[in-house]
Amino acid sequence: MTLNEINIWGIHGGRTGDADGLFLKKNCIAVGWASMGDLSALSADREAFKSKVAQVYPEKKPGAWPVNAGQLFRFVHEMKGGDIVVYPSKRDRQIHIGKVQGDYKYDPTGEATYPNRRAVKWLHAVPRTKFTQGALHEIGSAMSLFLVKNYAEEFRAMLEGTTTPVTPLAQDESVAAVTEDIEETTRDFVLKRLAQELKGAPLEGFIVHLLECMGYHARLTRKNEPSVDVIAHKDHLGVEPPIIKVQVKSSDGVATDKDVSALYGKLSSDGEFGLFITLGTFSPASRNYEQSKSNLRLIDGDELVQLIFQHYEHFDSRHKGLLPLRRVYVPEAIETEDDQ
C-alpha cells in the first residue's frame, strides 16, 4: 500500500491538551469516554456503539449520540496499523506526525480518563508555521477524531521529505478560505439562535435593544398596529423627525414585495422612514421596490448579523447571554502584486 492510499487521522488531546503527556511520553493516542469501558466488548457495528453511548451518557443531546459513537467506532474498527496520525499539540505548538502501531487496546492505568488507546510511533514534530492556514484549520476540527482529507497531501509531503518552501502569506490562498469559513459558521450560529430562541414577538424586543445600542430610542408598538412592530427615533420624546417605523419578521423564508409595501403604506409623507428586518431574505421584487423608495430600508439576515457584530460590545448581559460571542482576530485577505 502506498502512502497515498493510507488514511491520515487527526486527533486532539482534550480541550486543554490534558492528554498531551500521555500521547507524547507513552507513545500512543487515546480517546476519552472512560465510562464506556472496554470498547472491544461491543459488537463491531455503529448501532451497538450508539446504543451504548445513549445508555452511558443519557444527559447528552440525542443528536450528539451518533457523532460520539461514530468517533469511537472509527477509533476501534476503522483505524488500522500503519495509518498516519496527526496531533496538534497545545503544549508545544508543534504538529506531531506518527504511525499507528497495532490494534486498539483498553488500558485504564496511568491516565484513567483516556483508557481507549492505540500505540503510535512518532516520526516528526513540525512547527505550525510549516503548514498553510488551510491545513491548520482542518486539523483544528471541533471533533476529537477525524479523517484529514482536504489538506492530506501536505502531511504526506512532510513524511516523504518533499515539502516545498513555506508558502508566503501573500500567496497562501487558504487564508481567505479559512477566514470566510469562520465568519460563515458564526453567522449561521447567530441566525439559528435568533430563530430558535426569539421566534415571533421576542425578536421584536431584541431589535429594540439593538437599535438602542445603535444610538436610537426605540419602543414596541401597540399590538393593534399591524405591519409596524417597533418605533425608533433620535430624540427622547419621539416627536422630531425622522421617525422610523420597523417591521420585524422572524421567519427564515423570503419576504415579498407585498410584505414590504404593507409596511410602506403605514408611512406618512413627511419625516417617516420604513425599516423592514427579517432573519431570511427578500425577493427580487422587494429589492426593486426598495430602490424606488428613498425612505425605505430592507435588512436581511446576513446584514442583521453584521449589525450585531458591530454593536455587540454595547449589548447588556442578558442579550450577550443569548448570543455568547467572543472577539477573535482572523487574517485579512492579503493582496499580491498580481491582484493590484
N, C-alpha and C positions, 0 to 999 in steps of 0.2 A: 504494500500500500504506500503510495507516495504522500508527501507532506500535504499536497493539495486536497487529498481525499480524507485527511484526518480532521475530526471535529476540533474546534477551538472553543473552549468553555471559559466564560468569565465568572468569577466568584468574588463575593465580598466577605470580609471578616467581621460582620456585625456593623451596626450603625456608627459605633465609635471606634471601630477597629480593635475590639476587645479580643478577637481571636488571632491577632497578628503574631503573638509569641508562639501560639500553638502551631500555626501554619509554618512559620519560618524556622523555628527551633526543633520542631518534631518532624519536619519534612512531610507535611500532609496538608490536605484541605479538609474542611468539615462543614456541615450544616447543623443548625440547632434543632429546634423542635424536640427537645430532650424527652418530653412526656410521651412521645410516640413510642419509645422503647426501641427494640431491635427491629429495624425495617425489613430485614431479610425474612422475618417470620410472616410477613404479609404476602398474599398472593401477588404474582407478578402482573397485575393489571391496575390501571389507573383508578377504577371504581373502588377497589379494595383500599387504596391509599386515601381516596376522597372520603370514604365512609369512616375510616379511622380518624382522619383529621376532624371531621364533624363530631365524632364521639368524644375525642380528647379535648377539643377546643370549641365547645358549644357557644362560647361568648363571641367568637369571631363571626363576622357577617357571612351569610351563606355564599355570597359572591366570591369571598376570599378562599373558601374551601378548595375548589378545583385548582386555583392558582398555586396555593401552598402544596397541595397534593402532587401537582404536576412537577414542581421543582424537586420534591423528594423522590418521586418515581424516576425522574431523569438521572438523579444523582446515583441511585442504586442500580438501575437497569439499562439506561441508555449510555451513560458514560462508560468508556472502555479503557482498559490498559493500553497505553500508547497515545491516548488523546492528549492534546495540548491544553494547559490551563493557564489563564492569565489572571493574576491577582494584583489589583491596585492597592498598595499598602497606604493606609492613612498615617502610619507612624513615620516611615522614612521617605514618603512621597516618591517611591520608586514603583515601577511596573515589574512585577516578578513573573517570569515565564518559566513554566516547568512541564514535565511529562508525567502523566498519571501512571503509577506503578501498581498493577494488580487490581483486585476486586474490592467491593465495599466491605467495610468491617464496622462492627458495633463495638465501641470502646469508651465507656463512661469514665475511665480513670483519667487522672490529670485535670483536664478541663471538662467537668461534668455537663456543662451547658452545651457542649459541642461533641456529642458522642458518636455521631454518624460521620465516618471518616474514610478517606482514601489516601494511600501513600503517594507521595509526589517526589520526584527528583527535580529540584530547582536548577535551572540551566542558566538563566540570565536575570540580572537586576538592572533595569534600564531607566534612566531619568525620564520623567514625563515629557520633558522638552524635546525628546527624540521622536515624538509622535504628533500627527496632525491633530487639530482640535476635534475633528470628527471622530477619530479613533478614541480619544479620551472621553468624549461624550458617550460613545456607545458602551464603553466598559464602566461608565458611571451609572448604568441601569439601576432602577429602583429595586429590581429583583435580586435576591441573594445568589441565584444560579441562573445562567442564561447562556445561550449559544451566541458566539461572536460571528456575525455574518457580513455586515456591510464593509467593515474595515479589516477583515480577517487577513487579507494579503499583507498588510503592514506588519502584523505579528509573525506571519510565516517568513517574510523577508528578514526580520530581525533574527529569527532562528537560523536561517540559511546564511547569514552574514552578508546579505546582498542589499543592505539598506542604502538608500540614496542619501545625499546630504540633507540636513534638516531643512524642511520647507520653510522659506521665509514667510512671515505672517501675511505680507502683502500678496503672496501667491497661494496661500492656503485657502482654497475655495470653501473648505468645510467650516471656516469661521462663521461666515454668513449663514450657512445652513443650521449650525448649532444655535446661533442667536435667534433665528426665526423659530426654531423648534421650541425653545424655552418660552418665547413670547406667546406662541400659539397655545402651548399647554396651559400657561397661566390664564390666558384669555378664555379658554374653554372652561377652566375651573370657576372663574368668576361668573360666567353666564349660567353654568349649571347650578351654582349655588344660589344665585338670584332666582332662577326659575323654580327651584325646588323649595326654597325656604320662604320666598316672598311672593307666592302666587296670588294674583289678584290685588286687592286693596293694600296689603302690606308693602308692595313695591312702590305705591304712591308715597307712603311715608318715607321710604328710602330716598326717593327723588327729592322730596322736600329737604332732607338732610344734605344731600349732595349739592343742591342749589344754594343752601345756606353756607356750605363750605366754599362755594364759588363767589361768595360776597353778596348774595341776594337775600331779601326777606321773602319767605315762602310759607304758604299755608295750604292745607287741604280745603277743597270747596265743600259746600253742602251737597249731599248725595242727590238732591233733586235737580242738579245742574248737569245734564248729560253732555258727554264729549269733552268736558273740562274737569280735570281731577285736581289740579294744583294751580294756584295763582302765585306769581312771583313778581317782585318789584324791587327797586333800589332804595326808595325812601321808606322810613319807618311806618308811616301811616298807610301807604299803598294807594295814594291818590294822585301821585305825579307820574306822568308817562315817562318811559314806556311801561305798560302793564303787560306781563307775559302770561298767557293762558296755556296751560300744559295739559296734554292728554298722555296718559301712561298706559302702555299695553304690555302685559306680562307674558303674552303668548310668544313662542319662538317661531311663529309662522310668518306669512307675508302680509304686511299691511297694504291695503288697496287705496286707490285714489278716492274711493267712496268714504273710507275711514278718515282720510286726511281732509277731504272737503267738508265733512261734518264738523271737524274742529274749526276749520277756517270760517264756517258760517256763524260761529259764535263771536267773531271779532267785530268790533265796531270799526268805523272807517278811520278814526284818528287815534294814534297813540297806543294801539294794542297789537301785540305780536303773538303768533301761534307757535308753539313748540310741541312736536309730536315725538315721543320717546318710546321705542319698542325694543324688546330683547331679540326680536327677529330681524327681518329685513323689510325693504319697501319694494313694491312693484315698480317697473319702469314708468308706468303711468303716474305713480305717486311722485317720482322724482321729476317728471316733466311738469307736473302741477306745482311742485315746489319752486322750480326755476321761473315760473310765471308770476310768482308772488314774492314781492320784496320783503314782506313781513311774516314769512313762514319759514320755519326751520325744521328739518327732519333729522333725527338722530337714531341710527340703528344700533344693534347690539354691539358691534365692533367699536363704534365711536363712543358708545356709552362706557365701555371698558376703558378706553383711553382717557376719558374724563375722570373716571375713578382713580386710575393710576396717577394722574396729575394732581389730584386734590386729596389723595388718601391720607397724607400726613395730618390733615385737618379734621379727619373723622374722629368722632368720640369713641370711647372704649367699647360701647355696645355694637357699633357698626364695624369697628375693627375686629371684634369677636366674630361677627357674622362672616367677614371676609378676612381671615387671617393671612396676611401677606407680609413678606419680608423683602426689603430692598436688597437687590443684588446688582452687581456690575457685570455686564456682558460686553464682549468685544464688538466694537463698531466696525462696520464694513470698511476695509482699507482699500483705497484706490491704488491701482498700479498705473504706471505711465501709459499703458495701453488703454486704460479707462478714461484718461483725461483728454 
